[in-house]
């Protein structure tokens, strides 16, 4: 269905189901609506004002429109806006003690987002690859005029597009499925590595974020701290992505997260400030890892299967987020065991990340054949 339609559906789904949650008349109805809202909201409760599913579905559209030289900046800035939502949520929740009002405040703005998102342009790359060149040309000309380049809009023709995308447009018009993520050698290696990275990043992130109560800090204040720490972390990862590349940045974020989680094991329980600081720092590194992996995944997968690849990886992240709180009960066996598991997962994923190819300053691949030839 393309990028734009699915993105609009996510906005509408989040707005309607999230608002309906506030009208629940029983606990069962509340759980049902929360479950359905969970199909578009990150996690089991509103941790931020942006939805994870929307991020997954908007990322291919964003990556496919942004020029290579600006991709790192735009990707990181989008992630920082996500963090801003986390901080704002704490203020909204603190001022609206009633849970019904909180649901309305968090989800109803997506009605407005749904309306203005009709203005978005569908991915021209995707339109070309599904044999709809006239629509692609129309969107490209529109964007050229928006960018103040009307002379380029006049120069763009079907012949120009076909000459630039000749190989891609001549590739077989076969339906792509999730099987194509594993069918060929390079795609299989990329998919398996990304599976581990997404799972471990989400696993460690939620392992830290969902156990706030053990640090003895007010939950509203902790939400602000957990959000605010992401600002310097993501600005730091912006510099890393620009100068060190995607692979090293991804691996370093995961390894740094593992080292902080392991360090917290050896801090005595009575040194609560240090333990909280390290936990917040570990969350910052895992959040930076999320910023890396969103951009990195979009650059690794080809246009013909980019959305499917993002969905596949996101599914593994959801498995990680579901598993994370379950492992917290291991502290009944041995207090340090949850940290060992979370840290070990990040350590393993950091090592695996070195097996991924580098994508900095490279054009986006459009077909699976491009991926196999390039890497």
C-alpha positions in Angstrom: 0.0 0.0 0.0 3.0 2.3 0.1 4.3 4.6 2.9 1.8 7.4 3.1 -1.4 5.2 3.4 0.1 3.1 6.2 1.3 6.2 8.0 -2.1 7.9 7.8 -3.7 4.7 9.1 -1.4 4.6 12.1 -2.3 8.2 13.0 -6.0 7.5 12.7 -5.8 4.2 14.6 -3.9 5.9 17.5 -6.2 8.9 17.6 -9.4 6.8 17.7 -8.4 3.9 19.9 -6.5 6.1 22.3 -9.4 8.4 22.7 -11.9 5.5 23.1 -9.8 4.2 25.9 -10.8 7.2 28.0 -14.4 6.2 27.6 -14.0 2.7 29.0 -16.7 1.8 31.5 -15.0 -1.4 32.8 -11.6 -2.7 33.4 -12.1 -5.3 30.6 -13.0 -2.6 28.1 -10.0 -0.6 29.2 -7.7 -3.6 28.7 -9.2 -4.3 25.2 -8.7 -0.7 24.1 -5.2 -0.6 25.5 -4.3 -3.8 23.7 -5.6 -2.3 20.4 -3.9 1.0 21.0 -0.7 -1.0 21.7 -0.7 -1.8 18.0 0.3 1.8 17.4 1.7 3.0 20.7 5.1 2.1 22.0 4.7 -0.3 24.9 1.8 -1.0 27.2 1.4 2.5 28.5 1.9 6.0 27.0 5.6 6.6 27.6 5.8 9.4 25.0 3.7 11.6 22.8 4.8 9.8 19.6 3.9 6.3 18.6 6.5 3.7 17.8 4.5 2.2 15.0 4.2 5.6 13.4 8.0 5.9 13.7 8.5 2.6 12.0 6.1 3.5 9.2 7.4 7.1 8.8 11.0 6.1 8.7 11.1 4.7 5.1 9.2 7.7 3.8 11.7 10.0 5.6 14.8 8.1 4.5 13.6 7.9 0.9 13.0 11.7 0.6 16.0 13.1 2.5 19.2 13.6 0.5 22.2 11.5 1.6 24.1 14.4 3.1 21.2 15.4 5.4 20.0 11.9 6.4 22.0 11.8 9.6 20.9 15.2 10.8 17.2 14.7 10.0 17.1 11.2 11.5 18.7 12.4 14.8 16.5 15.5 15.0 13.4 13.3 14.6 14.6 11.2 17.4 15.2 14.3 19.6 11.6 15.3 19.0 10.6 11.9 20.2 12.6 12.6 23.5 10.9 15.9 23.8 7.6 14.1 23.9 8.8 11.9 26.8 9.6 15.0 28.9 6.3 16.7 28.0 4.4 13.6 29.0 5.6 14.0 32.6 4.2 17.5 32.8 0.9 16.5 31.2 0.5 13.5 33.5 1.4 15.5 36.6 -1.1 18.3 35.7 -3.9 15.8 34.7 -4.2 13.4 37.5 -7.4 11.8 36.0 -6.4 8.9 33.7 -9.3 9.6 31.3 -8.1 13.2 30.7 -4.5 11.9 30.3 -5.6 9.5 27.5 -7.5 12.2 25.7 -4.6 14.7 26.0 -2.0 12.2 24.7 -4.0 10.7 21.8 -6.5 13.3 20.5 -3.9 15.5 18.9 -3.4 12.7 16.4 -6.7 13.7 14.8 -5.0 16.9 13.8 -1.8 15.1 12.7 -4.0 12.7 10.6 -5.6 15.7 8.8 -2.5 17.6 7.9 -0.6 14.4 6.9 -2.7 14.1 3.7 -0.3 16.9 2.5 2.6 14.4 2.6 4.1 13.1 -0.7 4.3 9.4 -1.3 7.8 8.0 -1.8 8.8 8.5 -5.4 11.3 5.7 -5.1 8.6 3.3 -4.1 6.2 4.5 -6.9 8.9 3.9 -9.5 9.6 0.4 -8.3 5.9 -0.5 -8.3 5.6 0.7 -11.9 3.8 4.0 -11.2 6.2 6.5 -12.8 3.6 9.1 -13.7 2.7 9.5 -10.0 6.4 9.5 -9.0 7.1 12.3 -11.5 4.2 14.3 -10.2 5.4 14.1 -6.6 9.0 14.9 -7.6 7.9 18.0 -9.5 5.7 19.1 -6.5 8.7 18.7 -4.1 11.0 20.6 -6.5 8.5 23.6 -6.4 8.2 23.4 -2.6 12.0 23.5 -2.4 12.0 26.7 -4.6 13.4 24.9 -7.6 10.7 25.4 -10.3 13.3 25.1 -13.1 14.1 21.6 -11.9 10.4 20.7 -11.9 10.2 21.7 -15.6 13.3 19.7 -16.5 12.0 16.5 -14.8 10.4 14.1 -17.4 9.6 10.4 -17.5 12.6 10.0 -19.8 14.9 11.6 -17.2 13.5 9.4 -14.4 13.8 6.2 -16.5 17.4 7.0 -17.4 18.3 7.5 -13.7 16.5 4.5 -12.4 16.9 2.2 -15.5 18.3 -0.8 -13.6 15.7 -0.6 -10.8 12.8 -0.1 -13.1 13.8 -3.1 -15.2 14.1 -5.4 -12.2 11.4 -8.2 -12.0 8.0 -7.0 -10.7 7.6 -9.8 -8.2 5.7 -9.4 -4.9 8.2 -9.1 -2.0 7.5 -10.9 1.2 9.3 -11.3 4.6 11.0 -14.4 3.1 13.1 -12.0 0.9 14.7 -10.7 4.1 16.4 -14.1 4.5 16.5 -15.5 1.0 19.8 -14.2 -0.2 23.2 -14.4 1.6 23.8 -10.7 2.3 20.2 -9.9 3.1 20.2 -12.9 5.5 23.3 -11.6 7.3 21.9 -8.1 7.6 18.5 -9.3 8.8 20.0 -11.7 11.5 22.3 -9.1 12.8 19.6 -6.4 12.9 17.3 -8.9 14.7 19.9 -9.2 17.5 20.6 -5.4 17.7 16.9 -4.4 17.8 16.0 -7.1 20.3 18.8 -6.3 22.7 18.4 -2.5 22.4 14.7 -2.8 23.3 15.4 -5.5 26.0 18.0 -3.4 27.8 16.0 -0.1 27.3 12.9 -1.5 29.0 14.8 -3.4 31.6 16.0 0.0 32.8 12.9 2.1 32.1 10.3 -0.2 33.6 11.9 -0.7 37.0 11.8 2.9 38.1 10.4 2.2 41.5 13.5 0.5 42.9 15.4 3.8 42.6 13.1 5.5 45.1 12.5 8.6 43.0 9.2 10.3 42.3 7.8 8.7 39.1 7.1 12.1 37.4 10.6 13.3 38.2 12.1 10.0 36.9 10.2 10.4 33.7 11.6 13.8 33.2 15.2 12.6 34.0 14.9 9.6 31.7 13.7 11.9 28.9 16.1 14.8 29.5 19.2 12.6 29.6 18.4 11.6 26.0 19.1 15.1 24.7 22.9 15.1 25.2 23.0 11.4 24.3 21.4 12.0 21.0 23.4 15.1 20.2 26.5 13.0 21.0 25.3 10.2 18.7 24.7 12.7 15.9 28.4 13.6 16.0 29.4 9.9 16.1 27.1 9.0 13.2 28.6 11.8 11.2 32.3 11.2 11.9 32.6 7.5 12.9 29.9 6.0 10.7 26.9 3.9 11.5 28.5 0.5 12.4 31.0 1.8 15.0 28.4 4.2 16.5 25.9 1.4 16.8 28.4 -1.0 18.4 29.8 1.6 20.7 26.4 2.6 22.0 25.5 -1.0 22.8 28.9 -1.8 24.4 28.8 1.4 26.5 25.3 0.5 27.7 26.5 -3.0 28.7 29.5 -1.6 30.6 27.3 0.8 32.6 24.8 -1.9 33.4 27.6 -4.2 34.6 29.1 -1.4 36.6 25.9 -0.9 38.5 26.1 -4.5 39.8 29.1 -3.6 42.0 27.6 -0.4 43.5 26.3 -1.0 47.0 22.5 -0.6 47.6 23.0 2.3 50.0 24.7 4.4 47.3 21.4 5.1 45.7 22.4 8.3 43.9 25.2 6.6 42.1 23.0 3.7 41.2 20.3 5.9 39.8 22.9 8.0 37.8 24.3 4.9 36.2 20.9 3.5 35.4 20.0 6.8 33.7 23.3 6.8 31.9 22.6 3.3 30.7 19.2 4.3 29.5 20.8 7.2 27.6 23.2 4.8 25.7 20.3 2.4 24.8 18.3 5.4 23.6 21.2 6.5 21.5 21.3 2.9 20.2 17.7 3.3 19.1 18.5 6.5 17.2 21.3 4.7 15.4 19.4 1.6 14.5 16.4 3.4 13.1 18.6 5.3 10.7 20.9 2.4 10.0 18.1 -0.1 9.3 16.5 2.3 6.7 19.9 2.6 4.9 20.6 -1.1 4.9 17.3 -2.4 3.5 16.5 -1.8 -0.2 13.4 0.3 -1.2 11.5 -2.7 -2.4 11.4 -4.2 1.0 12.4 -1.4 3.4 9.0 -1.2 5.1 8.8 -4.9 5.5 12.4 -4.9 7.0 11.5 -2.2 9.4 8.4 -4.0 10.5 10.4 -7.3 10.9 13.0 -5.5 13.1 10.4 -3.7 15.1 8.6 -6.9 15.9 11.8 -8.3 17.4 12.1 -5.1 19.4 8.6 -5.7 20.7 9.6 -9.2 21.8 12.5 -7.6 23.6 10.2 -5.1 25.4 7.9 -8.0 26.4 10.7 -10.1 27.8 12.4 -7.3 29.7 10.0 -6.9 32.7 9.7 -10.7 33.0 13.4 -11.0 33.7 13.1 -8.5 36.6 11.8 -11.4 38.7 15.2 -13.0 38.5 16.4 -10.8 41.3 14.5 -13.1 43.6 17.0 -15.8 42.6 20.0 -13.5 42.7 19.8 -9.7 43.0 22.4 -9.0 40.3 21.0 -11.5 37.8 18.7 -9.2 35.9 21.6 -6.7 35.3 23.8 -9.6 34.1 21.2 -10.6 31.6 20.5 -7.1 30.3 24.2 -6.2 30.2 25.1 -9.5 28.5 22.4 -9.0 25.9 23.8 -5.5 25.1 27.4 -6.9 25.0 26.4 -9.6 22.5 24.5 -7.2 20.3 27.4 -4.8 20.3 29.7 -7.5 19.0 27.2 -8.5 16.4 26.8 -4.9 15.2 30.4 -5.1 13.9 29.3 -7.7 11.3 27.0 -5.1 9.6 28.2 -3.2 6.5 28.9 0.5 6.7 26.4 2.9 5.0 27.6 6.4 5.7 27.5 8.7 2.7 26.3 5.9 0.4 23.2 6.0 -1.8 20.2 4.0 -0.7 19.9 0.6 -2.3 16.6 0.2 -4.2 16.6 -3.6 -5.0 17.8 -6.7 -3.3 20.3 -7.1 -6.2 21.8 -3.7 -5.2 22.3 -5.0 -1.7 23.9 -8.2 -2.8 26.3 -6.4 -5.2 27.2 -3.6 -2.8 28.0 -5.7 0.2 
